[in-house]
C-alpha cells in the first residue's frame, strides 16, 4: 500500500474559499444587526417623542379648558358653586403639574422647534401677572399658540 499524497494547493484553495465565505457572512451579519438596531432605536425614539407630545398636548388642552371656564366666569358674569370652583382649581393644578413633568422630558427628546415652543410656554406660564383677568388671557393665548405650533410640528414629524 502506498501512502496517499495530499494536494496542498487544493487544501489551501478550499480553506481560502471557506475563510472568504466566513468573512463575508460575518460582514453581512454585522451590517444586518447594525441596520436592525438603528431602525429599532429610531422607532423607539419616535414612540417616545409621540408619547411625550401626546402627554404635553393633553395637559395643555385640560389647562386650556379650565382657563376658558374661568374666562367665561369673568367675562360673562357666570357664578359657579364653590365645589365647582375647587374642582376647576384642582384640575388646573393637576394639569399644570403634568405639563411641568412631561415638558421636562419632551424638551430633551424633541426636535428644536418643539423644544423651543415648550420653553416659551413654560416661561410665559411662570411670568408674574398681578391682574387675574390679564393672567387668564395671557395663559389662554400662550396655550393656544403652543398648541398650534406643537400640532403643526407633530404633523411634520409624522
C-alpha positions as CSV (number, residue, x, y, z in Angstrom):
1,X,0.0,0.0,0.0
2,X,1.2,3.3,-1.0
3,X,0.6,6.4,1.2
4,X,-1.9,8.9,-0.2
5,X,-0.4,12.1,-1.3
6,X,-2.1,15.3,-0.2
7,X,-2.6,18.1,-2.7
8,X,-1.8,21.1,-0.5
9,X,-2.7,23.6,-3.2
10,X,-6.2,22.2,-3.3
11,X,-6.5,22.2,0.5
12,X,-5.2,25.8,0.7
13,X,-7.7,26.9,-2.1
14,X,-10.6,25.3,-0.3
15,X,-9.5,26.8,3.0
16,X,-9.3,30.2,1.4
17,X,-12.8,29.8,0.0
18,X,-14.2,28.9,3.4
19,X,-12.4,31.8,5.1
20,X,-13.8,34.2,2.4
21,X,-17.3,32.8,2.9
22,X,-17.0,33.1,6.7
23,X,-15.7,36.6,6.4
24,X,-18.5,37.6,4.0
25,X,-21.1,36.1,6.3
26,X,-19.6,38.0,9.3
27,X,-19.7,41.3,7.4
28,X,-23.3,40.7,6.2
29,X,-24.3,39.7,9.8
30,X,-22.7,42.8,11.2
31,X,-24.4,45.1,8.7
32,X,-27.7,43.4,9.3
33,X,-27.5,43.7,13.0
34,X,-26.3,47.4,12.8
35,X,-29.2,48.2,10.4
36,X,-31.8,46.4,12.6
37,X,-30.5,48.1,15.8
38,X,-30.5,51.5,14.2
39,X,-34.1,51.0,13.0
40,X,-35.2,49.8,16.4
41,X,-33.6,52.8,18.1
42,X,-35.3,55.1,15.6
43,X,-38.7,53.6,16.1
44,X,-38.3,53.7,19.9
45,X,-37.3,57.4,19.8
46,X,-40.3,58.1,17.6
47,X,-42.5,56.3,20.1
48,X,-41.0,58.3,23.0
49,X,-41.5,61.6,21.1
50,X,-45.1,60.7,20.2
51,X,-45.9,59.7,23.8
52,X,-44.3,62.9,25.2
53,X,-46.1,65.1,22.7
54,X,-49.4,63.5,23.4
55,X,-48.9,63.9,27.1
56,X,-47.9,67.6,26.7
57,X,-50.9,68.3,24.4
58,X,-53.3,66.5,26.8
59,X,-52.1,68.6,29.8
60,X,-52.2,71.8,27.7
61,X,-55.7,71.0,26.5
62,X,-57.0,70.4,30.0
63,X,-55.4,73.6,31.2
64,X,-57.0,75.5,28.3
65,X,-60.4,74.1,29.2
66,X,-60.1,75.3,32.7
67,X,-58.8,78.8,31.7
68,X,-61.7,79.1,29.2
69,X,-64.2,78.4,32.0
70,X,-62.5,80.9,34.3
71,X,-62.6,83.5,31.5
72,X,-66.3,82.7,30.8
73,X,-67.0,83.2,34.5
74,X,-65.2,86.6,34.5
75,X,-66.4,87.9,31.2
76,X,-70.0,86.6,31.2
77,X,-70.6,87.0,34.9
78,X,-71.2,83.3,35.4
79,X,-71.3,82.2,39.0
80,X,-70.0,78.7,39.8
81,X,-70.6,76.9,43.0
82,X,-67.6,76.6,45.4
83,X,-67.3,72.9,44.7
84,X,-67.2,73.6,41.0
85,X,-64.6,76.3,41.5
86,X,-62.5,74.0,43.7
87,X,-62.8,71.2,41.0
88,X,-61.6,73.7,38.4
89,X,-58.6,74.7,40.6
90,X,-57.7,71.1,41.2
91,X,-58.0,70.2,37.5
92,X,-55.7,73.1,36.7
93,X,-53.2,72.2,39.3
94,X,-53.0,68.6,38.2
95,X,-52.7,69.5,34.5
96,X,-50.1,72.1,35.3
97,X,-48.1,69.6,37.3
98,X,-48.4,67.0,34.5
99,X,-47.3,69.6,31.9
100,X,-44.2,70.5,34.0
101,X,-43.3,66.8,34.4
102,X,-43.7,65.8,30.7
103,X,-42.4,69.1,29.3
104,X,-39.1,68.5,31.0
105,X,-38.7,65.2,29.2
106,X,-40.1,66.5,26.0
107,X,-37.7,69.3,25.8
108,X,-34.8,66.8,26.0
109,X,-36.1,64.5,23.2
110,X,-38.0,66.7,20.9
111,X,-36.6,68.5,17.8
112,X,-35.5,72.1,18.3
113,X,-38.7,74.0,17.3
114,X,-40.9,71.9,19.6
115,X,-38.5,72.1,22.5
116,X,-38.3,75.9,21.9
117,X,-42.0,76.4,21.9
118,X,-42.3,74.4,25.2
119,X,-39.7,76.6,26.8
120,X,-41.6,79.7,25.6
121,X,-44.8,78.2,27.1
122,X,-43.1,77.4,30.4
123,X,-41.6,80.9,30.7
124,X,-44.9,82.5,29.8
125,X,-46.8,80.5,32.4
126,X,-44.3,81.3,35.0
127,X,-44.3,85.1,34.3
128,X,-45.7,87.2,37.1
129,X,-49.0,88.9,36.4
130,X,-50.9,90.6,39.1
131,X,-54.3,91.0,37.5
132,X,-56.3,87.8,37.4
133,X,-58.0,88.6,34.1
134,X,-54.7,89.6,32.4
135,X,-53.2,86.3,33.6
136,X,-56.1,84.3,32.2
137,X,-56.0,86.0,28.9
138,X,-52.2,85.6,28.6
139,X,-52.4,81.9,29.5
140,X,-55.2,81.3,27.0
141,X,-53.1,82.9,24.3
142,X,-49.9,81.1,25.3
143,X,-51.7,77.7,25.4
144,X,-53.4,78.4,22.1
145,X,-50.2,79.4,20.3
146,X,-48.2,76.5,21.8
147,X,-50.9,74.0,20.8
148,X,-50.9,75.3,17.2
149,X,-47.1,75.1,17.0
150,X,-47.0,71.7,18.5
151,X,-49.7,70.2,16.3
152,X,-48.0,71.7,13.2
153,X,-44.6,70.3,14.2
154,X,-46.2,66.9,15.1
155,X,-47.7,66.7,11.6
156,X,-44.3,67.4,10.1
157,X,-42.7,64.9,12.4
158,X,-45.0,62.1,11.3
